[in-house]
Amino acid sequence: MKNVFFDHDAGVDDLLSIIFLLAMKQVKPVGIGVTPADCYLETGLPATLKILELLKRTEIPVAGGVLNGRHEFPAEWRHHSDMVDALPVLNETGGPHIAAQPLPAHELLIQTVRASSDPVTLLFTGPLTNLAAALDLAPDIEQRLERLYWMGGAIDVPGNVLPPYGDGTAEWNVYWDAPAAARVWRSTIPITLVGLDATDSVPVTLDFLRRLARQRRFPLSDLAGQCWAVTVNTGYHLWDTLTTLSIGFPDLITARGVPCEIVVEGPGEGRTLATPGSRAVQVAGPVDAARVYDTVLTLLQQ
């Protein structure tokens, strides 16, 4: 059983990752932070609370982030949190009836790690801003962190930060706050990147969504299907959800050690650049899409 602190930025796939995290019996979520990156906190935070309420996991503490990165996500992406927050299934009871913690997300991370009797695994599906701040504020927590699983980066494939934002080599979760990622790279925390090298293999296809629709009698399948429905024809992939699955189902990914650095300035800002002699991280490569889809569908039969 892994104690997992989850920090996300409330895009559709981030909010779906909450569902996945709660569905996996191999992990124990001990706290959730929400970074105001690929969302608007005004809807991303209540959407998080409503999902926990719907799934009867209100004991998990949640805190909103107060720190910002260098580069804003496009507004049309950030509005996806509004759509999920407005889903009827999340608003039937007029919630949320639970409140976020009265402290910033990076401080909740510190508090949670210090209070845990066991090492804490980190799952980040947005930028690393809160982790970098926590390490600066409380260096003692570094030795109590088992591993960081991060949906971030692109090593051997193109990035998704395209002109006019970047030169196409960076991935957005790194680009939003590249200095924060560089700070984490200077730590000793073991890192597994489940970035575009892996997630490019698993698009959210109509065939997959139709298979999911045929099992909507299961509440988790119905909720997940409603969330994914707002992404149709937008080029969505199982970005954050594959990263989340890799904690409970590690055999879904195959990772190799890659020495790399974070580019923090210039046209390639945010690039995860393979560089001999640099800090080595585990990088997940292409995955077996059929196995991933089957695992998702089975997990959501709850």
Order of alpha helices (4+ residues) and beta strands (2+ residues): beta-alpha-beta-alpha-beta-alpha-alpha-alpha-beta-alpha-beta-alpha-alpha-beta-alpha-alpha-alpha-alpha-beta-beta-beta-alpha
